[in-house]
Amino acid sequence: MSATTTLSAAAASATTGHAQWSSRMGFILAATGSAVGLGNIWKFPYMVGQSGGAAFVLVYLACISLIGVPILVSEWMIGRRGQKNPVNTMAQLARAHGHHRNWALVGAIGVLGAFLILSFYSVIGGWALAYMGDAASGSFSGLDKAAIGAAFDNFLARPGDLLTWHTVFMLLTVGVVAMGVSAGLERGSKLMMPALGLILVVLVGYGATTGSFGEAAAYMFNPDWSKLDGKVVMAALGHAFFTLSLGMGIMMAYGSYLGEDVNLLRAARTVVVMDTGFALCAGMAIFPIVFANGLDPAAGPGLVFVTLPLAFGSMSGGLVLGTLFFLLLTFAALTSSISLLEPVVELLEERTPLNRIGATVVAGTTIWALGIAALLSFNLWADVKLAGLNIFDLLDHVTSKFMLPVAGLGAIVFAAWKLEQRSVQRELGLGVGGFRLWTLLARYVAPLGVLFVFWNNL
């Protein structure tokens, strides 16, 4: 099979029955939904504020442009050419270009990474669901910081409650994915992403009335170049890689549903702008509330489940605002969780006799079961550790620090060094100068960036 024949796979997909996005916007919203997750709501704003404000944002944008975008486009391109799950796609393209079949391991590591990540990610998604109910019922009213902190600790100590919410969250995820690409992933993203934007607008609007909006803006956007050191640059580099859902098989799977009419570079630019915009708006929604109530903006993960509930419990309108915030958090978690489940489902659907619904149920049930082990890490199995890490932390550590960088590196190296480059140039629609820049980024800059991330993790 020639590279040109492989490139035409997308055009033939309609006759082979492989699912396709019904519109470019549906694909953009789904890809953005995958990128916009829990980390956008608290981690990115916190990193901006603590790492130099606008100076950090500029470094982050440079990292995402030089490293994140080339890998993102490469994963989409590989998926579109293969029109199959990440494992089969990598095997097919390697064979078509005369390379060893072991390149399929890149796809396998990505899919396995998505499988493992969703098992503990759904536990946190369950926390967001639980806290949405608590906020709506006014459970935070009148509590001080110690009481709210104790309430969160007590919640983690109750395996039955964690299991209930983990189960509900996984059922929601399975329900969306089981409906398919167009009716499930695409329709779900078309509903949830505008809802996310609307909730953010409401919360930012409230932040503008607190009297601390200017302080929050200064915290996030005043450039402080003195804070930019090697550690901050590595943090920006790492977040630029992970925020786009790279190395998880997600973008290869999403690319396999793409037709040739979508300009990959233009789509990547749109996704990056929307992802960064959501993250910055989240900061401008959260930090005015934090500053107006004299709270600690450097509370890290505790900002979501301890610090902000304290504010919601004491402010006027806190019941509505708290409910909206945790609804926002839940939607952000769901848009990411359905993308994490998709490559696993696509693999089962194409390599087993299972249909779409059967593959989703089997994958979802298995991931749910592993998630039980993760949630028990906070209570009954707290003493069960490997290499000093409990099950929850071990899953996070192995995936984020090892599996994802390896899969992301494999994808960019394959696209830049193993695919026939004239067909790549045609597919990206680049002239001579643009393709030289692409080659520089894809062959050298992006791989070195991922290696730095991997080295830093070690």
LUMKE-615351 format. One record per residue: residue in one letter; x, y, z of N, C-alpha, C in turn. Coordinates in steps of 0.1 Angstrom, whole numbers, padded with zeros to 4 digits, always signed. Layout:
# LUMKE-615351
AXYZXYZXYZ/...
END
This chain:
# LUMKE-615351
M+0009-0012+0000+0000+0000+0000+0009+0012+0000/S+0007+0022-0009+0014+0034-0010+0009+0044+0000/A+0018+0054+0002+0014+0065+0011+0001+0072+0006/T+0001+0074-0008-0011+0080-0014-0023+0072-0011/T-0022+0059-0012-0034+0051-0010-0038+0052+0004/T-0029+0052+0014-0032+0053+0028-0039+0067+0030/L-0034+0077+0024-0039+0090+0026-0054+0091+0022/S-0058+0083+0012-0071+0083+0007-0081+0075+0015/A-0076+0069+0026-0084+0061+0035-0096+0068+0040/A-0094+0081+0044-0105+0088+0049-0117+0090+0039/A-0113+0092+0027-0123+0093+0016-0131+0080+0015/A-0125+0069+0017-0132+0056+0015-0139+0052+0027/S-0138+0059+0039-0144+0054+0051-0159+0053+0051/A-0165+0062+0043-0179+0061+0042-0184+0048+0037/T-0177+0042+0028-0181+0029+0022-0177+0017+0031/T-0167+0019+0040-0163+0008+0049-0171+0008+0062/G-0179+0018+0064-0188+0018+0076-0182+0024+0088/H-0169+0029+0087-0163+0035+0099-0170+0049+0102/A-0173+0051+0115-0180+0063+0119-0173+0076+0115/Q-0180+0086+0113-0174+0099+0109-0181+0110+0117/W-0174+0121+0120-0180+0133+0126-0189+0139+0116/S-0201+0144+0120-0211+0149+0111-0207+0163+0107/S-0199+0170+0114-0195+0184+0111-0181+0187+0117/R-0175+0197+0111-0162+0202+0116-0163+0207+0130/M-0174+0215+0132-0176+0221+0145-0178+0210+0156/G-0185+0200+0152-0187+0189+0162-0174+0183+0166/F-0165+0181+0156-0152+0176+0159-0144+0185+0168/I-0144+0198+0165-0137+0208+0172-0142+0208+0187/L-0155+0208+0189-0160+0209+0202-0157+0196+0210/A-0157+0184+0203-0153+0172+0210-0139+0172+0214/A-0130+0176+0205-0116+0177+0208-0113+0187+0219/T-0120+0199+0219-0118+0209+0229-0123+0203+0243/G-0135+0196+0242-0140+0190+0254-0131+0180+0261/S-0123+0173+0252-0113+0164+0258-0102+0171+0265/A-0098+0183+0259-0087+0191+0264-0091+0198+0277/V-0104+0203+0277-0109+0211+0289-0114+0201+0299/G-0106+0199+0310-0109+0190+0320-0108+0196+0334/L-0107+0188+0344-0106+0192+0358-0094+0201+0360/G-0082+0198+0353-0070+0206+0354-0072+0220+0350/N-0081+0223+0340-0083+0236+0335-0090+0245+0345/I-0098+0239+0354-0107+0246+0363-0099+0251+0375/W-0089+0243+0380-0081+0248+0391-0066+0248+0389/K-0061+0239+0382-0046+0238+0381-0040+0249+0373/F-0045+0251+0361-0039+0261+0352-0040+0275+0358/P-0052+0279+0363-0052+0293+0369-0042+0294+0380/Y-0041+0283+0388-0032+0284+0400-0018+0285+0395/M-0014+0277+0384-0001+0278+0379+0002+0292+0373/V-0007+0298+0367-0005+0311+0361-0002+0321+0372/G-0011+0321+0383-0009+0331+0394+0004+0329+0401/Q+0008+0317+0403+0020+0314+0411+0033+0315+0403/S+0032+0315+0390+0044+0314+0382+0047+0325+0372/G+0042+0337+0376+0046+0349+0368+0035+0355+0360/G+0023+0351+0362+0011+0357+0355+0013+0356+0340/A+0012+0368+0334+0013+0368+0319+0026+0363+0314/A+0036+0364+0322+0049+0358+0317+0048+0343+0316/F+0041+0336+0325+0039+0322+0324+0030+0319+0312/V+0020+0327+0310+0010+0324+0299+0018+0325+0286/L+0027+0334+0284+0034+0335+0272+0044+0323+0270/V+0050+0319+0280+0059+0307+0279+0050+0295+0276/Y+0039+0294+0283+0030+0282+0280+0025+0282+0266/L+0021+0294+0260+0016+0295+0247+0028+0291+0237/A+0040+0295+0240+0051+0291+0232+0053+0276+0232/C+0052+0270+0244+0054+0256+0245+0043+0248+0238/I+0030+0253+0239+0019+0246+0233+0020+0247+0218/S+0025+0258+0213+0026+0261+0198+0038+0252+0192/L+0049+0252+0199+0061+0245+0194+0060+0230+0197/I+0053+0225+0207+0054+0211+0211+0040+0205+0210/G+0030+0211+0217+0017+0205+0218+0010+0204+0204/V+0010+0215+0196+0003+0215+0183+0009+0205+0174/P+0023+0204+0172+0028+0193+0163+0024+0179+0167/I+0024+0176+0180+0020+0163+0184+0005+0161+0182/L-0003+0171+0185-0018+0170+0183-0021+0167+0168/V-0015+0175+0159-0017+0174+0145-0013+0160+0140/S-0001+0155+0145+0004+0142+0141-0005+0131+0145/E-0011+0132+0157-0020+0121+0162-0033+0121+0153/W-0038+0133+0151-0050+0134+0142-0047+0128+0128/M-0035+0132+0123-0031+0128+0109-0030+0113+0109/I-0023+0107+0118-0022+0092+0119-0035+0086+0120/G-0044+0091+0128-0057+0085+0130-0065+0086+0117/R-0065+0097+0110-0072+0099+0098-0068+0090+0087/R-0055+0088+0086-0049+0079+0076-0053+0065+0078/G-0053+0061+0091-0056+0046+0094-0071+0043+0094/Q-0079+0053+0099-0094+0050+0100-0097+0038+0108/K-0089+0036+0118-0091+0024+0127-0087+0029+0141/N-0089+0020+0151-0084+0022+0165-0069+0025+0165/P-0064+0031+0175-0050+0035+0175-0040+0023+0173/V-0043+0011+0178-0034+0000+0177-0034-0005+0162/N-0046-0007+0157-0047-0012+0143-0041-0001+0133/T-0044+0012+0136-0039+0022+0128-0024+0023+0127/M-0017+0022+0139-0003+0022+0139+0003+0010+0132/A-0003-0002+0134+0002-0014+0127+0000-0013+0112/Q-0011-0008+0108-0014-0007+0093-0005+0003+0086/L-0003+0015+0093+0006+0025+0086+0020+0020+0087/A+0025+0014+0097+0038+0009+0098+0041-0001+0086/R+0031-0010+0085+0033-0020+0074+0032-0014+0060/A+0024-0004+0058+0022+0003+0046+0035+0010+0042/H+0043+0015+0052+0055+0022+0049+0068+0014+0051/G+0066+0001+0052+0077-0008+0053+0085-0008+0067/H+0077-0005+0077+0084-0004+0091+0079-0016+0099/H+0085-0018+0110+0082-0029+0119+0069-0028+0126/R+0062-0039+0127+0048-0039+0133+0048-0035+0147/N+0060-0034+0154+0060-0030+0168+0056-0016+0170/W+0055-0008+0159+0050+0006+0161+0036+0006+0166/A+0029-0006+0165+0016-0007+0171+0016-0005+0186/L+0027-0007+0192+0028-0005+0207+0026+0010+0211/V+0028+0019+0202+0025+0033+0205+0010+0035+0207/G+0002+0029+0198-0012+0030+0200-0017+0022+0212/A-0010+0010+0214-0015+0002+0226-0012+0009+0239/I+0000+0016+0240+0003+0023+0253-0007+0034+0255/G-0010+0041+0244-0020+0052+0245-0033+0048+0250/V-0039+0037+0244-0052+0032+0248-0051+0027+0262/L-0041+0020+0266-0040+0015+0280-0039+0026+0289/G-0032+0037+0285-0031+0049+0294-0044+0055+0296/A-0053+0056+0286-0066+0062+0287-0074+0053+0296/F-0073+0040+0295-0081+0030+0303-0077+0033+0318/L-0064+0033+0321-0060+0035+0335-0064+0049+0341/I-0062+0059+0332-0065+0072+0337-0080+0074+0341/L-0089+0069+0332-0103+0070+0335-0107+0063+0348/S-0100+0052+0351-0104+0045+0364-0103+0054+0376/F-0093+0063+0377-0092+0072+0388-0098+0085+0386/Y-0099+0089+0373-0105+0102+0369-0119+0102+0372/S-0126+0091+0371-0140+0090+0373-0143+0091+0388/V-0133+0087+0396-0135+0089+0411-0136+0103+0414/I-0127+0111+0408-0127+0126+0411-0140+0132+0405/G-0144+0127+0393-0156+0132+0387-0168+0129+0396/G-0168+0118+0403-0178+0115+0413-0178+0125+0425/W-0166+0130+0429-0165+0140+0439-0173+0153+0435/A-0170+0156+0422-0177+0169+0417-0192+0167+0417/L-0197+0155+0413-0212+0153+0414-0217+0154+0428/A-0210+0148+0437-0214+0148+0451-0214+0162+0457/Y-0204+0170+0453-0203+0184+0459-0213+0193+0452/M-0218+0190+0440-0228+0197+0433-0241+0196+0441/G-0244+0183+0446-0256+0181+0454-0254+0188+0468/D-0243+0188+0474-0240+0194+0486-0242+0209+0485/A-0237+0215+0474-0239+0229+0472-0253+0233+0470/A-0261+0225+0463-0275+0228+0460-0283+0227+0473/S-0279+0218+0482-0287+0216+0494-0283+0226+0505/G-0273+0234+0503-0268+0244+0513-0260+0238+0524/S-0254+0226+0521-0246+0219+0532-0234+0227+0536/F-0229+0237+0528-0217+0244+0532-0220+0256+0541/S-0233+0260+0542-0237+0272+0549-0233+0272+0564/G-0226+0282+0568-0223+0284+0583-0211+0276+0587/L-0204+0268+0578-0193+0260+0582-0180+0268+0581/D-0171+0266+0591-0158+0272+0590-0148+0263+0582/K-0136+0268+0580-0127+0260+0571-0124+0247+0577/A-0122+0246+0591-0119+0233+0597-0130+0223+0595/A-0143+0228+0596-0154+0219+0594-0156+0215+0580/I-0153+0223+0570-0154+0219+0556-0143+0210+0553/G-0131+0212+0558-0120+0203+0556-0123+0189+0562/A-0129+0189+0574-0132+0177+0581-0143+0169+0573/A-0152+0177+0567-0163+0171+0559-0157+0164+0547/F-0147+0170+0540-0141+0164+0529-0134+0152+0533/D-0126+0152+0544-0119+0140+0549-0129+0129+0552/N-0140+0133+0558-0150+0122+0562-0156+0116+0549/F-0158+0124+0539-0163+0120+0526-0154+0109+0520/L-0141+0112+0520-0131+0103+0515-0130+0090+0523/A-0134+0091+0536-0133+0079+0544-0145+0070+0543/R-0155+0074+0535-0167+0066+0534-0167+0059+0520/P-0162+0046+0519-0161+0039+0506-0175+0038+0499/G-0185+0036+0507-0199+0035+0501-0203+0047+0493/D-0201+0059+0499-0204+0071+0492-0195+0073+0480/L-0182+0071+0481-0173+0072+0470-0178+0063+0458/L-0181+0051+0462-0185+0041+0452-0198+0045+0445/T-0208+0051+0453-0220+0055+0447-0218+0066+0436/W-0210+0076+0439-0208+0087+0430-0199+0083+0418/H-0189+0074+0421-0180+0069+0410-0189+0061+0401/T-0199+0053+0406-0208+0046+0397-0216+0055+0389/V-0222+0065+0395-0231+0074+0387-0223+0081+0376/F-0211+0085+0379-0203+0092+0369-0199+0083+0358/M-0196+0071+0361-0192+0061+0350-0205+0058+0342/L-0216+0057+0348-0229+0054+0341-0232+0066+0331/L-0229+0078+0335-0231+0090+0326-0222+0089+0314/T-0209+0085+0317-0199+0084+0307-0202+0073+0297/V-0206+0062+0302-0209+0050+0294-0222+0053+0285/G-0231+0060+0291-0243+0063+0284-0241+0072+0272/V-0232+0082+0273-0229+0091+0262-0221+0083+0251/V-0211+0076+0255-0202+0069+0245-0210+0058+0238/A-0219+0051+0245-0226+0040+0239-0235+0045+0227/M-0238+0057+0227-0247+0062+0216-0239+0064+0203/G-0226+0063+0203-0218+0064+0191-0211+0078+0189/V-0204+0079+0178-0196+0091+0175-0205+0103+0173/S-0214+0102+0164-0223+0114+0161-0233+0117+0171/A-0241+0107+0175-0252+0108+0185-0247+0109+0199/G-0235+0104+0202-0230+0104+0215-0219+0114+0218/L-0207+0112+0213-0196+0121+0215-0199+0135+0210/E-0203+0135+0198-0205+0148+0191-0217+0156+0197/R-0228+0149+0199-0240+0156+0204-0237+0160+0219/G-0231+0151+0227-0228+0155+0240-0219+0167+0241/S-0209+0167+0233-0199+0179+0233-0207+0192+0229/K-0216+0191+0219-0223+0202+0214-0232+0208+0225/L-0237+0199+0234-0245+0204+0245-0237+0209+0257/M-0226+0201+0261-0219+0204+0273-0209+0216+0271/M-0203+0217+0259-0193+0228+0258-0199+0242+0258/P-0210+0244+0251-0217+0257+0253-0222+0259+0267/A-0227+0249+0273-0231+0250+0287-0219+0254+0296/L-0208+0248+0294-0196+0252+0301-0192+0266+0299/G-0193+0271+0287-0190+0285+0284-0200+0294+0291/L-0213+0291+0291-0223+0299+0297-0221+0300+0312/I-0218+0288+0318-0216+0288+0333-0204+0297+0336/L-0194+0296+0328-0182+0304+0331-0185+0319+0329/V-0193+0322+0319-0196+0337+0318-0204+0342+0330/V-0213+0334+0335-0221+0338+0347-0211+0339+0359/L-0202+0330+0361-0193+0330+0372-0183+0342+0371/V-0178+0344+0359-0169+0356+0357-0177+0369+0359/G-0190+0369+0355-0198+0381+0357-0200+0384+0372/Y-0202+0373+0380-0203+0375+0394-0190+0380+0400/G-0179+0374+0395-0166+0378+0400-0163+0393+0398/A-0169+0398+0387-0167+0413+0384-0174+0421+0395/T-0184+0416+0402-0191+0423+0412-0186+0422+0426/T-0175+0414+0428-0170+0412+0441-0161+0423+0447/G-0156+0431+0438-0147+0442+0443-0133+0437+0442/S-0131+0424+0439-0117+0418+0439-0113+0414+0425/F-0121+0418+0415-0118+0414+0401-0105+0419+0396/G-0102+0432+0399-0089+0437+0395-0077+0430+0402/E-0079+0426+0415-0068+0419+0422-0066+0406+0415/A-0077+0399+0411-0076+0386+0405-0069+0387+0391/A-0073+0398+0384-0067+0400+0371-0052+0403+0372/A-0048+0410+0382-0034+0413+0384-0026+0400+0388/Y-0033+0392+0397-0027+0379+0401-0024+0370+0389/M-0033+0370+0379-0031+0361+0368-0024+0367+0356/F-0025+0380+0354-0020+0386+0341-0008+0396+0342/N-0005+0401+0354+0006+0410+0355+0019+0401+0353/P+0027+0405+0343+0039+0397+0341+0050+0399+0351/D+0055+0388+0357+0065+0389+0367+0076+0380+0362/W+0086+0386+0354+0096+0378+0348+0106+0372+0358/S+0106+0378+0370+0116+0373+0380+0112+0358+0385/K+0099+0355+0383+0095+0341+0387+0098+0330+0377/L+0102+0335+0365+0105+0325+0354+0118+0319+0356/D+0118+0306+0361+0131+0299+0361+0129+0286+0354/G+0139+0277+0355+0138+0264+0348+0126+0256+0353/K+0123+0256+0366+0112+0248+0371+0099+0253+0365/V+0097+0266+0364+0084+0272+0359+0083+0268+0344/V+0094+0269+0336+0094+0266+0322+0090+0251+0320/M+0095+0243+0329+0092+0228+0328+0078+0226+0331/A+0072+0234+0341+0058+0232+0344+0049+0237+0332/A+0053+0247+0326+0046+0252+0314+0047+0242+0303/L+0058+0236+0301+0060+0226+0291+0052+0213+0293/G+0052+0209+0306+0045+0197+0310+0030+0199+0308/H+0025+0211+0312+0010+0213+0311+0006+0215+0296/A+0015+0221+0288+0012+0222+0274+0010+0208+0267/F+0018+0198+0272+0017+0185+0267+0004+0178+0272/F+0001+0179+0285-0010+0171+0290-0023+0177+0288/T-0024+0190+0287-0037+0197+0285-0044+0193+0273/L-0037+0189+0262-0043+0186+0249-0047+0171+0248/S-0046+0163+0259-0050+0149+0259-0041+0141+0249/L-0028+0145+0249-0018+0138+0240-0013+0125+0246/G-0010+0115+0238-0004+0103+0243-0014+0093+0249/M-0027+0096+0248-0037+0088+0254-0045+0080+0244/G-0042+0081+0231-0049+0074+0221-0062+0081+0217/I-0065+0092+0225-0078+0099+0222-0078+0106+0209/M-0067+0114+0206-0067+0122+0194-0065+0113+0182/M-0058+0102+0183-0058+0092+0172-0072+0087+0169/A-0079+0083+0179-0093+0078+0178-0101+0089+0171/Y-0101+0101+0176-0109+0112+0171-0105+0115+0156/G-0092+0114+0153-0087+0116+0140-0092+0105+0130/S-0095+0093+0135-0100+0082+0127-0114+0085+0122/Y-0121+0094+0128-0135+0097+0124-0135+0110+0115/L-0123+0115+0111-0122+0127+0103-0122+0124+0088/G-0128+0133+0081-0127+0133+0066-0116+0142+0062/E-0112+0142+0049-0101+0150+0044-0104+0164+0043/D-0117+0168+0045-0121+0182+0043-0116+0191+0055/V-0112+0185+0066-0108+0193+0078-0093+0196+0077/N-0090+0209+0078-0076+0214+0078-0071+0212+0092/L-0061+0203+0094-0057+0199+0107-0050+0210+0115/L-0042+0218+0108-0035+0229+0115-0045+0239+0119/R-0054+0243+0111-0064+0252+0115-0073+0247+0127/A-0076+0234+0126-0084+0229+0137-0076+0229+0150/A-0063+0226+0149-0055+0226+0161-0054+0240+0167/R-0053+0250+0159-0052+0263+0164-0065+0267+0171/T-0076+0263+0166-0089+0266+0172-0090+0259+0186/V-0086+0246+0186-0087+0239+0199-0078+0245+0209/V-0066+0249+0206-0057+0255+0215-0062+0268+0221/V-0068+0276+0212-0073+0289+0216-0085+0287+0226/M-0094+0278+0222-0105+0275+0231-0101+0269+0244/D-0092+0260+0244-0087+0253+0256-0081+0263+0266/T-0072+0272+0260-0066+0282+0268-0076+0292+0273/G-0085+0296+0265-0096+0306+0269-0104+0301+0280/F-0108+0288+0280-0116+0282+0291-0108+0283+0304/A-0095+0279+0303-0086+0279+0315-0085+0293+0321/L-0082+0303+0313-0081+0316+0318-0094+0322+0324/C-0105+0319+0317-0118+0323+0322-0121+0317+0335/A-0117+0304+0337-0119+0297+0350-0112+0304+0361/G-0100+0309+0358-0092+0317+0368-0099+0329+0372/M-0105+0336+0362-0112+0349+0364-0126+0346+0371/A-0130+0334+0371-0142+0331+0378-0139+0327+0393/I-0128+0320+0395-0125+0315+0408-0118+0326+0417/F-0108+0332+0412-0099+0340+0421-0106+0353+0426/P-0115+0360+0419-0123+0370+0425-0130+0366+0438/I-0136+0354+0437-0143+0348+0449-0132+0345+0460/V-0121+0340+0456-0111+0337+0466-0106+0349+0473/F-0102+0360+0466-0097+0372+0471-0107+0380+0479/A-0120+0380+0474-0130+0387+0481-0133+0381+0495/N-0130+0368+0497-0133+0362+0509-0120+0360+0518/G-0109+0366+0513-0097+0365+0521-0091+0351+0522/L-0093+0343+0511-0089+0329+0511-0075+0328+0504/D-0069+0316+0505-0056+0314+0500-0057+0309+0485/P-0051+0317+0476-0052+0313+0462-0042+0302+0459/A-0033+0299+0468-0023+0288+0465-0027+0275+0472/A-0040+0273+0474-0045+0261+0481-0044+0248+0472/G-0041+0250+0459-0039+0238+0451-0052+0230+0449/P-0051+0216+0450-0063+0208+0448-0074+0211+0459/G-0069+0215+0471-0079+0218+0481-0087+0231+0478/L-0083+0238+0468-0090+0250+0464-0104+0247+0460/V-0106+0235+0453-0119+0231+0448-0128+0226+0459/F-0123+0217+0467-0131+0209+0476-0131+0214+0491/V-0123+0224+0494-0123+0229+0507-0124+0245+0507/T-0115+0251+0500-0114+0266+0500-0127+0272+0494/L-0131+0268+0482-0142+0274+0475-0155+0271+0482/P-0158+0258+0487-0170+0256+0495-0171+0265+0507/L-0160+0269+0513-0160+0278+0524-0165+0292+0520/A-0161+0296+0508-0166+0309+0503-0181+0308+0499/F-0185+0297+0493-0199+0295+0489-0208+0295+0501/G-0203+0289+0512-0211+0288+0524-0213+0301+0531/S-0205+0311+0528-0206+0323+0536-0211+0335+0528/M-0211+0334+0515-0215+0345+0506-0229+0346+0503/S-0234+0357+0500-0248+0359+0495-0249+0353+0481/G-0259+0344+0479-0261+0337+0466-0251+0326+0465/G-0245+0322+0476-0235+0311+0475-0241+0298+0471/L-0254+0295+0474-0260+0283+0471-0261+0281+0456/V-0265+0292+0449-0266+0291+0434-0253+0291+0428/L-0243+0299+0433-0230+0300+0427-0223+0287+0429/G-0224+0281+0441-0217+0269+0444-0222+0257+0435/T-0236+0257+0433-0241+0247+0424-0237+0248+0410/L-0236+0261+0405-0232+0263+0392-0217+0259+0390/F-0209+0262+0400-0194+0259+0399-0192+0244+0398/F-0199+0236+0407-0197+0222+0407-0204+0215+0395/L-0214+0222+0389-0219+0218+0376-0209+0220+0365/L-0202+0231+0366-0191+0234+0357-0181+0223+0358/L-0177+0220+0370-0166+0210+0372-0171+0196+0367/T-0183+0193+0369-0189+0180+0364-0189+0179+0349/F-0193+0190+0343-0193+0190+0328-0179+0189+0323/A-0169+0196+0329-0156+0195+0324-0150+0181+0326/A-0154+0175+0337-0149+0161+0339-0156+0151+0329/L-0168+0153+0326-0175+0145+0316-0170+0146+0302/T-0168+0158+0298-0163+0160+0284-0149+0153+0282/S-0141+0152+0293-0128+0145+0293-0130+0130+0294/S-0139+0126+0303-0141+0111+0305-0147+0104+0293/I-0156+0110+0286-0161+0103+0274-0150+0102+0263/S-0141+0111+0263-0129+0110+0253-0120+0099+0258/L-0118+0098+0271-0109+0087+0276-0115+0073+0273/L-0128+0072+0274-0134+0059+0271-0134+0055+0257/E-0135+0065+0248-0136+0063+0233-0126+0054+0227/P-0113+0056+0229-0103+0048+0222-0103+0033+0227/V-0107+0031+0240-0109+0017+0245-0120+0011+0238/V-0131+0018+0237-0143+0012+0230-0141+0010+0215/E-0134+0019+0208-0131+0017+0194-0123+0005+0192/L-0113+0002+0201-0104-0009+0200-0112-0022+0202/L-0121-0023+0212-0129-0035+0214-0139-0037+0203/E-0145-0026+0198-0155-0027+0187-0149-0033+0174/E-0136-0029+0172-0130-0034+0159-0122-0047+0160/R-0119-0051+0172-0110-0063+0174-0118-0074+0181/T-0130-0072+0184-0138-0083+0190-0152-0084+0183/P-0160-0094+0186-0173-0094+0180-0183-0084+0186/L-0179-0077+0196-0188-0068+0203-0193-0057+0194/N-0206-0053+0195-0210-0041+0188-0207-0029+0197/R-0212-0017+0193-0208-0004+0200-0213-0005+0215/I-0225-0009+0217-0231-0009+0230-0224-0019+0239/G-0221-0031+0233-0215-0042+0241-0200-0038+0244/A-0193-0032+0235-0179-0027+0237-0179-0017+0248/T-0189-0007+0248-0189+0003+0258-0192-0002+0272/V-0201-0011+0273-0205-0017+0286-0193-0025+0291/V-0187-0033+0283-0175-0041+0288-0164-0032+0292/A-0160-0022+0284-0149-0013+0288-0153-0005+0300/G-0165+0000+0300-0169+0008+0312-0170+0001+0325/T-0174-0012+0324-0175-0020+0336-0161-0024+0341/T-0152-0027+0332-0139-0030+0337-0132-0018+0343/I-0133-0007+0337-0127+0006+0342-0134+0009+0355/W-0147+0008+0356-0154+0010+0369-0148+0001+0380/A-0146-0011+0377-0141-0021+0387-0127-0016+0392/L-0118-0012+0383-0105-0007+0387-0106+0005+0395/G-0116+0013+0392-0118+0026+0399-0122+0023+0414/I-0128+0011+0416-0131+0008+0430-0118+0006+0438/A-0108+0000+0432-0095-0001+0439-0089+0013+0442/A-0091+0022+0432-0086+0035+0434-0092+0043+0445/L-0106+0042+0446-0113+0049+0457-0111+0043+0470/L-0108+0030+0471-0105+0024+0484-0091+0028+0489/S-0083+0034+0480-0070+0040+0485-0071+0050+0495/F-0083+0057+0496-0085+0068+0506-0091+0063+0519/N-0094+0050+0520-0100+0045+0532-0095+0031+0536/L-0103+0021+0531-0100+0007+0535-0086+0001+0531/W-0082+0006+0519-0069+0001+0514-0058+0012+0515/A-0059+0021+0524-0050+0032+0525-0036+0027+0528/D-0034+0015+0534-0021+0010+0537-0015+0001+0526/V-0023-0001+0516-0018-0009+0504-0010+0000+0495/K+0003-0003+0495+0011+0006+0487+0022-0002+0479/L+0025+0004+0468+0036-0002+0459+0045+0010+0456/A+0058+0008+0459+0068+0018+0457+0064+0031+0464/G+0058+0029+0476+0055+0040+0485+0042+0048+0480/L+0035+0043+0470+0023+0049+0465+0011+0041+0467/N-0001+0047+0470-0013+0039+0471-0018+0037+0457/I-0029+0030+0455-0033+0026+0442-0037+0038+0433/F-0044+0047+0439-0048+0059+0432-0036+0067+0427/D-0026+0069+0436-0014+0077+0432-0005+0069+0422/L-0005+0056+0424+0003+0048+0415-0003+0048+0400/L-0016+0048+0399-0022+0049+0385-0019+0062+0379/D-0020+0073+0387-0017+0086+0382-0002+0087+0378/H+0007+0082+0387+0021+0083+0385+0026+0076+0372/V+0021+0063+0371+0026+0055+0359+0021+0061+0346/T+0008+0066+0346+0003+0071+0333+0009+0084+0330/S+0009+0094+0339+0013+0107+0335+0028+0109+0334/K+0035+0101+0341+0050+0103+0341+0057+0094+0331/F+0050+0083+0327+0057+0074+0318+0050+0071+0305/M+0037+0066+0307+0030+0061+0295+0027+0072+0285/L+0022+0083+0290+0017+0093+0281+0029+0100+0273/P+0040+0103+0280+0051+0109+0272+0057+0099+0262/V+0057+0086+0266+0062+0076+0256+0053+0075+0244/A+0040+0075+0246+0031+0074+0235+0031+0086+0226/G+0032+0098+0233+0032+0110+0225+0045+0112+0217/L+0056+0108+0223+0069+0108+0216+0069+0098+0204/G+0063+0086+0206+0062+0077+0195+0054+0082+0183/A+0043+0089+0186+0034+0094+0176+0041+0105+0168/I+0048+0114+0174+0054+0125+0167+0067+0120+0159/V+0074+0111+0164+0085+0105+0157+0081+0097+0145/F+0070+0089+0146+0064+0082+0135+0060+0091+0124/A+0052+0101+0128+0047+0111+0118+0058+0118+0111/A+0068+0122+0118+0079+0131+0112+0090+0123+0105/W+0092+0111+0109+0103+0103+0104+0100+0091+0096/K+0088+0085+0098+0084+0073+0092+0074+0074+0081/L+0066+0084+0081+0056+0086+0070+0063+0093+0058/E+0058+0091+0047+0063+0097+0034+0060+0112+0035/Q+0070+0120+0035+0069+0134+0039+0062+0143+0028/R+0063+0138+0015+0056+0146+0005+0041+0145+0007/S+0036+0134+0011+0022+0132+0014+0018+0140+0026/V+0027+0141+0036+0024+0149+0048+0023+0163+0044/Q+0032+0168+0036+0031+0182+0032+0018+0185+0024/R+0014+0176+0016+0001+0178+0009-0011+0178+0018/E-0010+0168+0028-0022+0167+0037-0023+0180+0046/L-0012+0185+0050-0012+0197+0058-0014+0210+0050/G-0013+0209+0037-0015+0221+0029-0005+0232+0030/L+0008+0228+0032+0019+0237+0035+0027+0240+0023/G+0032+0252+0021+0041+0255+0011+0055+0251+0015/V+0065+0254+0007+0079+0250+0010+0084+0256+0024/G+0082+0269+0025+0087+0275+0038+0079+0270+0050/G+0066+0268+0049+0058+0263+0060+0061+0249+0064/F+0064+0241+0053+0067+0227+0056+0081+0226+0062/R+0090+0234+0059+0104+0234+0065+0102+0237+0080/L+0094+0247+0083+0091+0250+0097+0085+0238+0104/W+0075+0232+0098+0068+0220+0103+0079+0209+0106/T+0087+0207+0096+0097+0196+0098+0106+0199+0109/L+0111+0211+0111+0119+0215+0122+0112+0212+0136/L+0100+0216+0136+0092+0214+0149+0089+0199+0151/A+0085+0192+0141+0080+0179+0143+0092+0169+0145/R+0103+0172+0138+0114+0162+0139+0124+0165+0151/Y+0124+0177+0155+0134+0180+0165+0129+0187+0177/V+0122+0198+0176+0117+0206+0187+0107+0198+0196/A+0096+0193+0190+0086+0186+0197+0092+0174+0204/P+0099+0165+0197+0104+0153+0204+0114+0157+0216/L+0122+0167+0214+0131+0171+0225+0123+0177+0237/G+0112+0184+0233+0103+0189+0244+0097+0177+0252/V+0092+0167+0245+0087+0155+0252+0097+0148+0261/L+0109+0147+0255+0120+0141+0263+0124+0149+0275/F+0123+0162+0274+0125+0171+0286+0114+0168+0297/V+0101+0167+0292+0090+0164+0301+0093+0150+0308/F+0097+0140+0300+0099+0127+0305+0111+0127+0315/W+0122+0134+0312+0133+0135+0321+0129+0143+0334/N+0122+0153+0332+0117+0161+0344+0109+0152+0353/N+0100+0143+0347+0092+0134+0355+0100+0125+0363/L+0111+0120+0356+0120+0110+0363+0127+0117+0375/
END
